[in-house]
Amino acid sequence: MIDRKTGALSQISVCEEVILSAGALSTPKILMLSGIGPKDHLQEHGIPVLHDAPQVGKNYQDHLEVSVYGRTKDPISLLGNDTGLRALKHGIQWTLWKTGLLTSNVVESGGFVDSSNCGRPDIQFHVLPTLVGDVDREPVDGHGVSINPCFLRPKSRGFAKLRSPNPLDSMVFESGALKEQEDVDSLVRGVKLARKILRAPALAKLVEHELLPARNEDILDTELEAYVRNYAKTVYHPAGTCRMGSDTDAVVDPMLKVKGVDGVRICDASVMPTLVSGNTNAPTIMIAERCAEFILGLDACANQRLEMV
Ligand SMILES: Cc1cc2nc3c(=O)[nH]c(=O)nc-3n(C[C@H](O)[C@H](O)[C@H](O)COP(=O)(O)OP(=O)(O)OC[C@H]3O[C@@H](n4cnc5c(N)ncnc54)[C@H](O)[C@@H]3O)c2cc1C
């Protein structure tokens, strides 16, 4: 282990197993720094190869969404509720009665839609009663609503690899976002649907007009595609960089054990072979619960399945 502040190295001995649970970006980093990863890449950085695992750091996946914004007729959005007297009121209401605005997770509603007639939902909507920006983009001014379609099964893949053998250096990261046209097309379908929802009679009494991608209803698909490419953003669901599988290239086996070495399991979203079609927190907790069962030897079925593979 390395102390981030002092840079001091320390060694910890383990009797049973190491459970690596650093998330989809740091887990492959720790594996590679430990000599488990693509052989050529490790050698490039002078790291002794413990096990050649070509898929470590590959297969990166994430959910992306893009906002469709509507201006509300009245000042009814969340804007301004986090400052001044209003913030104080919400704080007091929560403290005393555990009710009010602070019970909200802000993503007030959502839904799943099969936009491509493939037989199961391929778009998830996150709907927020406020105009949201992004980490590098301020929200649009004023009161409004954001309807955010997000694709559920991205085709694009990215990767994370080492910048250097120094653990304190950041990774080289390429998300691969929107590399595949199919992902752009999914978001364009989602945006079209969100624009339709914004103009639905049920919202007409609340929504004055669309702000973005365009006030006019009739715009070209090419304009929607340009909007998607400019405004799509992560939903923060990184996964897939140490994928689980029964094939030889998989990084971990179905019991989450790192292949090619003894005594290491991975327990985080990096083991997902493909992203789940929805939010990733609960599935990651499920992976952790399964991991706990495997460690305790409580899963006889999985043991049998593994023997059959
Ligand atoms: C802003 C944001 C909002 C989200 N909202 C939702 C949501 O609404 N619903 C939902 O389902 N999911 C949501 N997610 C996704 C969800 O949080 C993740 O899918 C889930 O936390 C993944 O769990 P994990 O164990 O793979 O990684 P993480 O939760 O990232 O856990 C990894 C841990 O390892 C630690 N770590 C990393 N490197 C090291 C190191 N070298 N040494 C020691 N510790 C290390 C990290 O600090 C972290 O605590 C959100 C994510 C973000 C970032």
The ligand as a Gaussian input file, in Angstrom:
#p B3LYP/6-31G(d) Opt

LIG

0 1
 C      -22.601000      11.239000      -9.109000
 C      -23.115000       9.820000      -9.178000
 C      -24.476000       9.591000      -9.086000
 C      -24.966000       8.294000      -9.164000
 N      -26.320000       8.097000      -9.041000
 C      -26.790000       6.840000      -9.047000
 C      -28.174000       6.585000      -8.853000
 O      -28.959000       7.500000      -8.664000
 N      -28.594000       5.305000      -8.882000
 C      -27.751000       4.257000      -9.099000
 O      -28.209000       3.113000      -9.128000
 N      -26.453000       4.462000      -9.293000
 C      -25.937000       5.718000      -9.253000
 N      -24.606000       5.938000      -9.435000
 C      -23.759000       4.780000      -9.740000
 C      -23.369000       3.997000      -8.522000
 O      -22.901000       4.878000      -7.520000
 C      -22.277000       3.006000      -8.919000
 O      -22.770000       2.126000      -9.921000
 C      -21.790000       2.164000      -7.769000
 O      -21.381000       2.970000      -6.691000
 C      -20.624000       1.331000      -8.250000
 O      -20.050000       0.681000      -7.142000
 P      -18.562000       0.189000      -7.204000
 O      -18.333000      -0.604000      -5.977000
 O      -18.281000      -0.435000      -8.530000
 O      -17.659000       1.502000      -7.188000
 P      -17.617000       2.705000      -6.142000
 O      -18.928000       2.912000      -5.492000
 O      -16.981000       3.834000      -6.890000
 O      -16.626000       2.188000      -4.992000
 C      -15.240000       2.127000      -5.157000
 C      -14.593000       2.586000      -3.887000
 O      -13.197000       2.311000      -3.923000
 C      -12.485000       3.424000      -3.435000
 N      -11.148000       3.400000      -4.040000
 C      -10.819000       3.596000      -5.338000
 N       -9.499000       3.475000      -5.501000
 C       -8.974000       3.190000      -4.289000
 C       -7.651000       2.954000      -3.821000
 N       -6.587000       2.981000      -4.637000
 N       -7.481000       2.695000      -2.507000
 C       -8.556000       2.647000      -1.659000
 N       -9.824000       2.878000      -2.060000
 C      -10.029000       3.133000      -3.366000
 C      -13.312000       4.617000      -3.850000
 O      -13.027000       5.738000      -3.063000
 C      -14.717000       4.075000      -3.637000
 O      -15.140000       4.291000      -2.319000
 C      -24.080000       7.213000      -9.344000
 C      -22.708000       7.446000      -9.420000
 C      -22.230000       8.742000      -9.304000
 C      -20.726000       8.970000      -9.370000

